[in-house]
Amino acid sequence: MTRKFLMIVGGVAIALATGLAVTAPARAQSGAVATAIAQGAVGEQADGYLGIAGTVSAAVRAEVESVNIKRRAAYTDLASKRGVTVQDVAAATGCQTLSGRVKNGQVYRIGAGPWQTKGAGPIALPSYCATAG
């Protein structure tokens, strides 16, 4: 793990705690997206964005894209303040999200791997997350 990534993760953790990393509009989702998440058709990804894991309506797909655009804007803002890449901020946020916000029964994906359903135990995070927690 690089020292730079550890600094990003620390900054993202602080920003998440204070509500700065992913603003309320970027976290906000419609009832349809929340339902799709509960049904396993939409899930969180290690890259910090929502993904489509199953069949969803055009409206849900558009809402997921809208949430991801807002997340990218928040990541871009934090990256410019920290002097790091947007991908680093997104990945650090993904580590935090997978370790703390994905609930039992919800789906998630690590990299290009298959969609998985969270059980009672912790999610096996990517190796770059190892020092994030």
C-alpha positions as CSV (number, residue, x, y, z in Angstrom):
1,M,0.0,0.0,0.0
2,T,1.4,3.4,-0.9
3,R,1.7,6.2,1.6
4,K,-0.2,8.4,-0.9
5,F,-3.2,6.0,-0.9
6,L,-3.2,5.9,2.9
7,M,-3.4,9.7,2.9
8,I,-6.2,9.6,0.4
9,V,-8.1,7.0,2.5
10,G,-7.6,9.1,5.6
11,G,-8.8,12.2,3.9
12,V,-11.8,10.4,2.5
13,A,-12.7,9.0,5.9
14,I,-12.6,12.4,7.4
15,A,-14.5,13.9,4.5
16,L,-17.2,11.1,4.7
17,A,-17.5,11.7,8.4
18,T,-18.0,15.4,7.9
19,G,-20.2,14.9,4.8
20,L,-17.8,16.5,2.4
21,A,-16.7,13.6,0.1
22,V,-20.0,12.5,-1.2
23,T,-22.5,15.2,-0.8
24,A,-26.2,14.6,0.0
25,P,-27.2,14.9,-3.7
26,A,-24.6,12.4,-4.7
27,R,-25.8,9.9,-2.0
28,A,-29.5,10.6,-2.7
29,Q,-31.4,8.0,-4.6
30,S,-35.0,7.6,-5.6
31,G,-37.2,5.0,-4.0
32,A,-36.9,3.1,-7.3
33,V,-33.1,2.8,-6.9
34,A,-33.4,1.9,-3.2
35,T,-35.9,-0.8,-4.2
36,A,-33.5,-2.0,-6.9
37,I,-30.7,-2.1,-4.4
38,A,-32.9,-4.1,-2.0
39,Q,-33.8,-6.5,-4.8
40,G,-30.1,-7.0,-5.8
41,A,-30.5,-5.4,-9.2
42,V,-28.2,-2.4,-8.3
43,G,-25.2,-2.5,-6.0
44,E,-22.1,-0.7,-4.9
45,Q,-18.8,-1.3,-6.6
46,A,-15.2,-1.1,-5.3
47,D,-14.6,1.8,-7.8
48,G,-16.9,4.0,-5.7
49,Y,-19.9,4.0,-8.1
50,L,-23.2,2.2,-8.3
51,G,-23.5,-0.6,-10.8
52,I,-26.4,-2.4,-12.6
53,A,-26.4,-6.0,-11.4
54,G,-29.6,-7.2,-12.9
55,T,-32.5,-6.1,-15.1
56,V,-33.8,-2.6,-14.3
57,S,-36.1,-0.1,-15.9
58,A,-34.8,2.8,-18.0
59,A,-35.8,5.1,-15.2
60,V,-33.7,3.2,-12.6
61,R,-30.8,3.1,-15.1
62,A,-31.0,6.9,-15.6
63,E,-31.2,7.5,-11.9
64,V,-28.1,5.3,-11.3
65,E,-26.3,7.2,-14.0
66,S,-27.4,10.5,-12.3
67,V,-26.1,9.4,-8.9
68,N,-22.8,8.3,-10.5
69,I,-22.4,11.7,-12.2
70,K,-22.9,13.4,-8.9
71,R,-20.5,11.1,-7.2
72,R,-17.9,11.8,-9.8
73,A,-18.3,15.5,-9.3
74,A,-17.8,15.1,-5.6
75,Y,-14.7,12.9,-6.1
76,T,-13.3,15.4,-8.6
77,D,-13.8,18.2,-6.1
78,L,-12.1,16.3,-3.3
79,A,-9.3,15.1,-5.7
80,S,-8.5,18.6,-6.7
81,K,-8.3,19.7,-3.1
82,R,-6.0,16.8,-2.2
83,G,-3.9,16.9,-5.3
84,V,-4.6,13.3,-6.2
85,T,-6.5,11.5,-9.0
86,V,-10.3,11.2,-9.2
87,Q,-9.8,7.4,-9.5
88,D,-7.8,7.3,-6.2
89,V,-10.6,9.2,-4.3
90,A,-13.3,7.0,-5.9
91,A,-11.4,3.8,-5.0
92,A,-10.8,5.0,-1.4
93,T,-14.5,5.9,-1.1
94,G,-15.3,2.5,-2.5
95,C,-13.2,0.8,0.2
96,Q,-15.1,2.8,2.9
97,T,-18.5,2.1,1.3
98,L,-17.9,-1.6,0.9
99,S,-16.6,-1.9,4.5
100,G,-19.4,0.1,6.1
101,R,-22.4,0.9,4.0
102,V,-23.3,-2.3,2.2
103,K,-25.9,-4.2,4.2
104,N,-26.5,-7.9,4.5
105,G,-28.3,-9.2,1.5
106,Q,-27.2,-6.3,-0.8
107,V,-25.0,-7.0,-3.8
108,Y,-21.6,-5.6,-4.5
109,R,-18.8,-6.0,-7.0
110,I,-15.0,-6.0,-6.7
111,G,-13.3,-4.9,-9.9
112,A,-14.6,-6.8,-12.9
113,G,-15.5,-9.8,-10.8
114,P,-19.0,-11.2,-10.4
115,W,-21.7,-9.6,-8.4
116,Q,-21.7,-11.0,-4.8
117,T,-24.3,-10.9,-2.0
118,K,-23.1,-9.6,1.3
119,G,-23.5,-12.1,4.1
120,A,-23.1,-11.8,7.8
121,G,-19.4,-11.4,7.7
122,P,-17.3,-8.6,6.4
123,I,-16.7,-8.1,2.6
124,A,-13.3,-9.4,1.4
125,L,-12.0,-6.1,0.2
126,P,-9.4,-5.5,-2.6
127,S,-5.8,-5.6,-1.5
128,Y,-5.5,-1.8,-1.9
129,C,-8.1,-1.4,0.9
130,A,-6.1,-3.5,3.4
131,T,-4.7,-0.5,5.2
132,A,-7.8,1.6,4.8
133,G,-9.6,0.1,7.8
